[in-house]
Amino acid sequence: MTEELLDTKGLAALARVSVGSMRVYVAHSAAARRDGAEVEPGAKNAIPPEDYRFGQSPVWLRSTVEPWLAARSESQGNLHTRGRQGNL
């Protein structure tokens, strides 16, 4: 079975952000890894390194980014919940 490959546009669509935002997330993630910064799972700067590069374009296997997407979804849910509780 062939696994789905995602370019920046495909990853942005799954994360429900603009392609421009995803490019920034990818750049910040690369910088955080390069600097050895600790990041929380699901953070904008926690996108896993690309699996391949086609020319200058990063490409990920869907299985590589699914844990980040799941953690991102969970952290966003927690933020929304905390925000509502704080406004009660």
Rosetta silent file (secondary structure, phi, psi, omega in degrees, C-alpha in Angstrom):
SEQUENCE: MTEELLDTKGLAALARVSVGSMRVYVAHSAAARRDGAEVEPGAKNAIPPEDYRFGQSPVWLRSTVEPWLAARSESQGNLHTRGRQGNL
SCORE:     score description
SCORE:     0.000 S_00000001
   1 L     0.000  138.306 -179.727    0.000    0.000    0.000 S_00000001
   2 L   -90.466  131.840  179.393    1.262    3.468   -0.886 S_00000001
   3 L   -88.196  145.131 -178.975    1.285    6.068    1.853 S_00000001
   4 L   -68.932  134.196  173.749    0.015    9.573    1.162 S_00000001
   5 E   -99.898  141.469 -179.832    2.629   12.302    0.703 S_00000001
   6 E  -122.113  128.165  171.039    1.831   15.826    1.832 S_00000001
   7 L   -90.670 -175.197 -178.238    3.421   18.999    0.581 S_00000001
   8 H   -59.463  -40.192  179.805    3.123   22.287    2.452 S_00000001
   9 H   -64.357  -44.077  179.319   -0.255   23.000    0.855 S_00000001
  10 H   -65.381  -39.963  178.051   -1.619   19.574    1.818 S_00000001
  11 H   -66.395  -39.366  177.361   -0.325   19.874    5.363 S_00000001
  12 H   -61.196  -41.757  179.857   -1.849   23.347    5.657 S_00000001
  13 H   -62.747  -43.272  178.867   -5.212   21.979    4.533 S_00000001
  14 H   -65.208  -36.703 -179.018   -5.104   19.217    7.164 S_00000001
  15 H   -83.145   -8.133 -179.676   -4.101   21.687    9.875 S_00000001
  16 L    60.728   46.651  174.401   -6.748   24.166    8.680 S_00000001
  17 L  -131.942  167.366  178.908   -4.342   27.054    8.311 S_00000001
  18 L   -72.470  158.618  177.396   -3.220   29.087    5.317 S_00000001
  19 H   -60.778  -40.156  178.031   -0.275   27.950    3.213 S_00000001
  20 H   -60.369  -43.275  177.461    1.580   31.103    4.284 S_00000001
  21 H   -63.266  -42.057 -179.349    1.056   30.268    7.958 S_00000001
  22 H   -63.913  -38.185  177.285    2.235   26.702    7.385 S_00000001
  23 H   -60.624  -39.597  177.929    5.404   27.968    5.704 S_00000001
  24 H   -66.499  -44.140  178.499    6.105   30.057    8.796 S_00000001
  25 H   -58.148  -43.618 -179.166    5.408   27.055   11.086 S_00000001
  26 H   -63.363  -44.047  179.399    7.811   24.919    9.025 S_00000001
  27 H   -64.233  -43.250  179.929   10.527   27.582    9.208 S_00000001
  28 H   -66.644  -36.699  178.126   10.052   28.053   12.962 S_00000001
  29 H   -64.591  -43.606  178.898   10.102   24.282   13.502 S_00000001
  30 H   -62.993  -41.320  179.438   13.378   23.950   11.586 S_00000001
  31 H   -65.553  -41.237  179.617   14.886   26.812   13.600 S_00000001
  32 H   -63.362  -43.334  177.146   13.753   25.270   16.907 S_00000001
  33 H   -63.171  -43.694 -179.060   15.323   21.918   15.978 S_00000001
  34 H   -61.781  -38.545 -178.689   18.518   23.647   14.847 S_00000001
  35 H   -84.588   -7.312 -179.216   18.693   25.597   18.140 S_00000001
  36 L    73.724   21.860 -178.459   17.850   22.538   20.242 S_00000001
  37 L   -70.983  143.909  174.194   14.799   24.244   21.735 S_00000001
  38 L   -85.010  134.129 -179.865   12.304   22.151   23.653 S_00000001
  39 L  -129.279  150.886  177.448    8.809   22.402   22.230 S_00000001
  40 L   -80.536  142.004  176.269    5.446   21.124   23.380 S_00000001
  41 L   -56.035  136.674 -179.782    3.750   18.537   21.165 S_00000001
  42 L    87.935   -8.213  178.414    1.274   20.271   18.906 S_00000001
  43 L   -67.515  155.687 -179.413    3.035   23.623   19.127 S_00000001
  44 H   -57.949  -32.086 -178.252    3.377   25.609   15.937 S_00000001
  45 H   -97.241   24.805 -179.879    7.130   25.069   16.019 S_00000001
  46 H  -114.200   16.570  177.855    6.864   21.302   16.604 S_00000001
  47 L   -63.006  130.542 -179.121    6.179   20.158   13.039 S_00000001
  48 L   -63.627  156.725  177.373    8.310   17.082   12.441 S_00000001
  49 L   -60.636  148.965  179.483   11.154   17.280    9.946 S_00000001
  50 L   -63.152  151.560  177.170   10.166   16.538    6.385 S_00000001
  51 L   -81.598  -33.677 -177.857   10.609   12.986    5.138 S_00000001
  52 E  -144.317  165.685  170.289   11.713   14.070    1.673 S_00000001
  53 E  -129.741  130.825  172.859   12.474   17.158   -0.357 S_00000001
  54 E  -108.756  102.321 -171.767   11.399   17.529   -3.954 S_00000001
  55 L    67.545 -122.520  178.650   13.602   20.341   -5.192 S_00000001
  56 L   -97.122    2.650 -172.914   13.245   23.028   -2.542 S_00000001
  57 E   -97.934  127.647  175.563    9.866   21.760   -1.297 S_00000001
  58 E   -75.240  146.900  178.834    9.478   19.743    1.909 S_00000001
  59 E  -139.008  136.732 -179.362    7.240   16.670    1.773 S_00000001
  60 E  -118.510  148.340  165.778    5.954   14.567    4.662 S_00000001
  61 E   -74.726  143.676 -179.278    4.441   11.125    4.919 S_00000001
  62 H   -58.290  -38.215 -179.781    0.985   11.433    6.407 S_00000001
  63 H   -64.035  -24.413  178.124    2.007    9.056    9.203 S_00000001
  64 H   -71.358  -39.064 -174.584    4.835   11.458   10.128 S_00000001
  65 H   -95.228  -12.671 -178.329    2.544   14.439   10.714 S_00000001
  66 H   -59.184  -41.593  177.141   -0.509   12.696   12.185 S_00000001
  67 H   -61.710  -38.155  177.752    0.875   12.742   15.770 S_00000001
  68 H   -65.717  -43.031  179.190    1.563   16.492   15.452 S_00000001
  69 H   -62.231  -42.131  179.781   -1.919   17.096   14.044 S_00000001
  70 H   -64.993  -44.984  178.977   -3.496   15.093   16.875 S_00000001
  71 H   -64.379  -37.885  178.932   -1.462   16.928   19.536 S_00000001
  72 H   -63.856  -43.546  179.330   -2.298   20.246   17.889 S_00000001
  73 H   -62.646  -43.404  178.898   -5.993   19.413   17.932 S_00000001
  74 H   -64.394  -43.541 -177.939   -5.823   18.426   21.607 S_00000001
  75 H   -68.065  -34.266  177.308   -3.915   21.560   22.609 S_00000001
  76 H   -68.322  -38.209  177.242   -6.369   23.788   20.741 S_00000001
  77 H   -62.670  -41.336  179.005   -9.256   22.064   22.496 S_00000001
  78 H   -65.454  -38.609  178.738   -7.590   22.676   25.847 S_00000001
  79 H   -64.682  -42.622  179.548   -7.056   26.345   25.019 S_00000001
  80 H   -64.662  -40.062  179.672  -10.692   26.777   24.069 S_00000001
  81 H   -65.429  -45.111  179.754  -11.831   25.047   27.242 S_00000001
  82 H   -62.737  -39.029 -179.384   -9.565   27.153   29.465 S_00000001
  83 H   -63.388  -41.512 -179.948  -10.751   30.326   27.753 S_00000001
  84 H   -67.707  -41.873 -178.489  -14.399   29.516   28.362 S_00000001
  85 H   -65.670  -36.444 -179.817  -13.809   28.608   31.997 S_00000001
  86 H   -68.293  -21.275 -178.768  -11.872   31.818   32.552 S_00000001
  87 L   -93.919    2.719 -178.692  -14.801   33.867   31.257 S_00000001
  88 L   -78.505    0.000    0.000  -17.374   32.335   33.612 S_00000001
